[in-house]
Every structure is written in C-alpha cells, then in structure tokens.
C-alpha cells in the first residue's frame, strides 16, 4: 500500500516561500501621502496676510490707471491634503479655475471643493475681500488640521485676460510640528485659457487650452506683453503672502471675509523702480522732395512713440529725420 505523503524537494519549498512573501508585499496598502502626512497633535490656527506690490514704479509698462484701474480680486484659500489640487503649474486649468482666472468667479471652484470635502480631501475654504488698488492687503484666519495640512490660494490680477497669483499646496506641517511663520513671494501665472497679451486685451479664447505657466520678464517673449521687461533677469514680486501661527485659540467661524489690521512685521516692502525703455515705431516712408532746383531739396520721414520711458529707462531717440534730395520737377531740366 502506497503512503499518502508527498515528497517536496527543499529547493521547491524555498521557492514557494519566496513567492508567497512577494505576493503579500504586492498586496500591502500603498502609501499615498507622498511625504505630506502630518503627525502633529491637534489643529493649528494661523493668520494669512496677502499684500499686493503692483505699482507704477515696479511695473510701469501699460500700468492700468482706469476702466478698471489696477486691483486685486477676492482671495480664495483652501486647506486640503495631497488628494486635492486647486491649481498646478504645468497642468491644464479646471473649468472652475478658468472662470476664476478670466472673470474672478468662485462658484465652480467652491462647488468642486465641497465635493472634495465629502471625500475628506478638503478641510476648509476661506475668502477675503478684494483690494481696490494694486498696493494693499487683505487677510483672514485659517484653521489647519493634521488631516489637511496643505494650503492653496489664488487671487486674480485685474484687469487681465486670465492672469493670477497663487500658492499651490504649501505644506504648513513638517513631520510632527506646525510651522510658525512662512513668507512667500508671488509672481504672475497665465491660466492658458485666453491668448491676450496685455492687461486690457479683449477676450480671445485659447484653442485648445494650454497648461498653466508662470509669466516672466521675457516669457511670453513678445514686446507687446504687459510683463515684458527684457532688461530684468526676473520680475519683482507682484505680491507676497505672510502666514503666521496664532495662539491656541481656534478659528470659530469659517468661510468668513476678513481684513485684519496689517501687522507691523508685514508692512509692504519697498522695491527698486523698474526701468522702462522707450519704444518707438518703424520709420514712415520718405515724404516728397521739396525745394528750389538751384539749392536742391529736402525730404522727411517720421516715427512715433509707442511706449514712453519711465524710471530712468532709455530715453526716446529722434522722431524726425531729413536728407537732401533732388526735387522731382527739377529732373526734367537735367
């Protein structure tokens, strides 16, 4: 009678053990925190101050003075985790982001954030009032929790085709500690949904839409662009944000519009004036040659100023030029 035991070689047993361990490792849960997990004990209260530095001295080219003058939209801020993105450089703008960048509307963005909050990806939303000039500040209080330690915010540049400044997923928690204070310079971004070059450009949709990109002193590389300053290696900050942790008192009311007294530590910085060189048109065609045949004639051509110089920029060249010529009515006598 044969034994019911089955002989398994030792090498095959070892192989089965290795395969079993490999299978268990593949089915282990994947860590989606991407380094943003916060193990701090309890929430943290912050004050957020947005300060605009958009002035004719730092940004003299095509500075909007009326209809409408330079100003800032309401600020929208969201606390969240890594599963939510309000906006991202190099990625397409969402429909809500397009509405905000072009028209300053927050309806769709709020709707998206509320849906994300149901999935526990968003903590809270905050707004501040707009600023009616290029220089000024607005502020609000924030409450961040270990579940939602990231801060994103946006403010529209008014007037502009689809330009804005903002912060994408700023982590206010490092390991198990909340940061005490953060200062961040803000530069303009193009949402990629409108092809206008200047602050007051008419609506000209970009088809197909492009990704969100930062606007620099030489990008877009076109003299008509309102932020085109080829003499600068980088633009001065258009705005800054200052985030400072408060005491243990929590934020009692969320989604409120607030404008605190600007703390002394965040008084607006004074940036050096940005030189703006004169820009002139092409020369016109030469005019008629006029003058007596005995002495010869003169003809003229002109050009006009496209952009006046400012802040010790290169002055304008001569706008009129003349040269000697032979009048047409004298040619018949030669």
C-alpha positions in Angstrom: 0.0 0.0 0.0 1.4 3.5 -1.0 1.9 6.3 1.5 -0.3 9.3 1.2 2.6 11.7 2.0 4.0 13.7 -0.9 7.7 14.4 -1.0 8.6 18.1 -1.8 12.2 18.9 -2.5 13.8 21.5 -0.3 14.6 23.9 -3.1 10.9 23.9 -4.2 9.8 24.7 -0.6 12.2 27.7 -0.5 10.8 28.9 -3.9 7.2 28.7 -2.6 8.1 30.8 0.5 9.8 33.5 -1.7 6.7 33.6 -4.0 4.4 33.9 -1.0 6.3 36.8 0.5 6.4 38.6 -2.8 2.7 38.2 -3.2 2.0 39.6 0.2 4.3 42.6 -0.4 2.4 43.5 -3.6 -0.9 43.4 -1.8 0.2 45.7 1.0 -1.5 49.1 1.1 0.2 51.8 -0.9 1.2 55.0 0.9 -0.4 57.9 -0.9 0.8 60.6 1.5 3.7 61.5 -0.8 5.6 62.9 2.2 2.8 65.3 3.3 1.5 63.2 6.2 1.3 65.4 9.3 1.6 63.8 12.7 1.1 67.0 14.7 -1.1 66.8 17.8 -4.2 68.8 17.2 -5.1 71.7 14.8 -3.2 74.9 14.3 -4.6 78.5 13.9 -2.9 80.9 11.5 -3.4 84.4 10.2 -2.9 84.8 6.5 -2.0 88.2 5.1 -1.9 88.9 1.3 0.0 92.1 0.3 -0.1 93.5 -3.2 3.0 95.3 -4.6 1.7 96.1 -8.0 2.7 99.8 -8.5 3.6 102.0 -11.4 7.2 102.2 -10.1 7.8 98.4 -10.0 5.6 97.6 -13.1 5.4 100.8 -15.2 4.6 99.2 -18.5 0.9 99.6 -19.5 0.0 100.1 -15.8 -3.8 100.2 -15.7 -5.0 103.6 -14.4 -8.7 103.4 -15.3 -11.5 101.3 -16.7 -10.7 99.4 -14.5 -7.6 100.6 -12.6 -5.1 98.1 -11.2 -6.7 96.0 -8.4 -7.0 92.5 -6.9 -9.9 90.1 -6.8 -11.1 88.4 -3.7 -8.7 85.8 -2.4 -9.8 82.2 -2.2 -7.9 79.8 0.0 -8.4 76.1 0.6 -6.8 73.8 3.2 -6.5 70.2 2.0 -4.4 67.1 1.7 -2.5 65.6 -1.3 -5.7 64.2 -2.9 -6.9 67.6 -3.9 -5.4 70.3 -6.2 -6.8 73.8 -6.6 -4.4 74.5 -9.4 -1.0 73.3 -10.6 1.7 74.8 -12.8 2.2 72.7 -15.9 -1.3 71.2 -15.8 -4.5 72.4 -17.5 -6.8 74.7 -15.6 -10.1 73.2 -14.5 -13.4 74.8 -15.6 -13.6 76.4 -12.2 -10.1 77.8 -12.4 -10.8 79.1 -15.9 -13.9 81.0 -14.7 -11.9 82.5 -11.8 -8.8 83.4 -13.9 -10.9 85.1 -16.6 -13.8 86.6 -14.7 -13.0 86.3 -11.0 -15.9 83.9 -10.3 -15.6 81.4 -7.5 -18.9 79.5 -7.9 -17.4 76.4 -9.7 -14.3 76.3 -7.5 -16.4 76.3 -4.4 -18.6 73.5 -5.8 -15.5 71.4 -6.6 -14.0 72.0 -3.2 -17.3 71.0 -1.5 -17.3 67.7 -3.4 -13.7 67.1 -2.4 -14.6 67.8 1.2 -17.1 65.0 1.1 -14.2 62.7 0.3 -12.2 64.2 3.1 -9.7 65.7 0.7 -10.5 69.3 1.7 -10.6 70.8 5.2 -12.0 74.3 4.9 -12.4 77.2 2.4 -11.7 80.9 3.1 -12.2 84.1 1.3 -11.1 87.7 1.8 -12.4 90.9 0.2 -10.9 92.2 -3.0 -8.3 95.1 -2.9 -9.4 98.2 -5.0 -5.8 99.2 -5.9 -2.6 97.5 -6.9 -1.0 98.1 -3.5 -2.8 97.0 -0.4 -3.6 94.0 1.8 -6.3 91.6 2.8 -6.2 88.9 5.5 -8.1 86.1 7.1 -7.7 83.5 9.8 -7.1 79.8 9.0 -7.5 76.6 10.9 -5.5 73.6 9.7 -5.7 70.1 10.9 -3.3 67.1 10.6 -5.7 65.6 8.0 -5.5 68.8 5.8 -2.1 70.4 6.3 -1.7 71.9 2.8 -2.7 75.4 1.8 -3.5 76.6 -1.7 -4.8 80.0 -2.7 -5.4 82.2 -5.7 -6.0 85.9 -6.5 -6.9 87.3 -9.9 -4.9 90.2 -11.4 -7.5 92.8 -12.5 -7.6 93.8 -15.3 -6.0 90.9 -17.2 -7.0 88.2 -19.8 -6.5 85.2 -17.4 -3.7 86.1 -15.1 -3.4 85.3 -11.4 -1.1 84.9 -8.5 -1.3 82.0 -6.1 0.2 79.2 -3.9 -0.1 75.5 -4.8 -0.1 73.0 -1.9 2.1 74.8 0.7 2.8 72.3 3.5 2.5 74.0 6.9 3.4 70.9 8.8 6.8 69.3 8.9 6.7 65.9 10.4 5.1 66.3 13.8 5.4 70.1 14.0 3.4 73.0 12.7 5.5 75.8 11.0 5.5 79.0 13.0 5.8 81.5 10.1 6.1 81.5 6.3 6.6 84.3 3.8 6.2 83.6 0.1 6.7 85.9 -2.9 4.0 85.7 -5.6 4.6 86.0 -9.3 2.0 86.1 -12.1 0.7 83.0 -13.8 -1.2 82.5 -17.1 -4.1 80.1 -16.8 -3.7 79.1 -20.5 -7.3 79.8 -21.4 -7.1 83.3 -23.0 -4.5 84.5 -25.6 -4.5 88.2 -24.6 -1.1 89.9 -24.3 -1.9 93.0 -22.4 -3.9 93.9 -19.2 -6.8 95.3 -21.2 -6.8 92.7 -24.1 -10.3 91.7 -25.3 -11.5 88.2 -24.8 -9.6 85.8 -27.1 -10.0 82.2 -26.1 -7.0 79.9 -26.4 -8.0 76.9 -28.6 -7.1 74.3 -27.5 -6.4 75.5 -23.9 -2.8 75.4 -22.8 -1.2 74.5 -19.4 -0.8 76.9 -16.6 2.6 78.7 -16.9 4.5 81.3 -15.0 4.8 84.7 -16.6 8.4 86.0 -16.5 10.2 89.2 -17.6 10.9 87.5 -21.0 8.1 84.9 -21.3 6.0 85.4 -23.4 8.8 86.7 -25.5 6.8 89.5 -27.1 7.3 93.3 -26.7 3.5 93.7 -26.5 3.2 91.7 -23.3 2.5 93.8 -20.3 5.1 92.0 -18.2 7.8 92.0 -20.8 10.9 93.7 -19.3 13.9 92.3 -21.3 16.4 94.2 -19.1 15.4 92.3 -16.0 16.5 88.7 -15.2 13.3 88.2 -13.2 10.3 90.2 -12.3 9.9 91.8 -8.9 7.3 90.1 -6.7 3.8 91.1 -7.7 2.5 90.3 -4.2 3.5 88.3 -1.1 1.7 86.2 1.5 2.6 86.0 5.1 1.3 83.1 7.2 1.9 83.2 11.0 0.7 80.7 13.6 -1.5 82.1 16.2 -2.1 81.2 19.9 -4.1 78.2 21.0 -7.4 80.0 20.3 -9.1 78.3 17.4 -10.9 79.9 14.5 -14.6 80.0 15.4 -16.0 81.0 12.1 -15.1 79.6 8.8 -15.6 80.9 5.2 -15.7 84.4 6.5 -14.5 87.6 4.8 -11.9 89.3 7.0 -9.5 92.2 6.8 -7.3 92.5 9.9 -5.1 95.4 10.7 -1.8 94.8 8.9 0.8 93.6 11.4 4.0 95.6 11.7 6.0 92.6 10.5 4.2 92.6 7.2 4.4 96.2 6.2 4.8 96.4 2.4 8.4 96.1 1.1 9.9 98.9 -1.0 11.2 97.5 -4.2 13.6 99.4 -6.5 12.0 101.1 -9.5 11.9 99.1 -12.7 13.4 101.0 -15.6 11.2 101.1 -18.7 12.9 101.9 -22.0 11.3 104.0 -24.7 9.8 102.1 -27.6 9.2 103.8 -31.0 7.5 102.7 -34.2 9.2 101.9 -37.6 10.1 104.9 -39.8 7.5 106.1 -42.1 8.1 106.3 -45.8 10.1 109.3 -47.1 7.9 112.3 -48.0 8.1 114.3 -51.2 11.3 116.1 -52.0 10.6 119.8 -51.8 12.8 122.8 -52.5 14.2 125.0 -55.3 16.2 123.5 -58.1 19.1 125.9 -57.5 19.8 124.6 -54.0 18.3 121.2 -54.0 15.5 119.9 -51.9 14.9 118.1 -48.6 12.6 115.2 -47.7 11.5 114.0 -44.3 10.3 110.9 -42.5 8.9 110.4 -39.0 8.2 107.8 -36.3 6.2 108.0 -33.2 6.4 106.9 -29.6 4.9 103.5 -28.7 5.9 103.5 -25.0 7.2 106.4 -23.0 10.3 105.8 -20.9 10.0 105.6 -17.1 12.1 105.2 -14.0 15.4 106.2 -15.7 14.8 104.0 -18.7 16.5 104.6 -22.1 15.2 107.9 -23.5 13.4 108.1 -26.8 15.5 108.7 -30.0 14.9 111.3 -32.6 11.4 111.1 -34.1 12.1 113.0 -37.3 14.8 112.6 -39.9 15.6 114.6 -43.1 18.0 114.2 -46.0 18.9 116.1 -49.1 17.3 115.2 -52.4 16.6 116.4 -55.9 13.1 117.7 -56.4 11.1 115.8 -59.0 10.2 119.0 -61.0 14.0 119.6 -61.5 14.8 116.3 -63.1 13.4 117.4 -66.5 16.0 120.2 -66.7 19.0 117.9 -66.2 
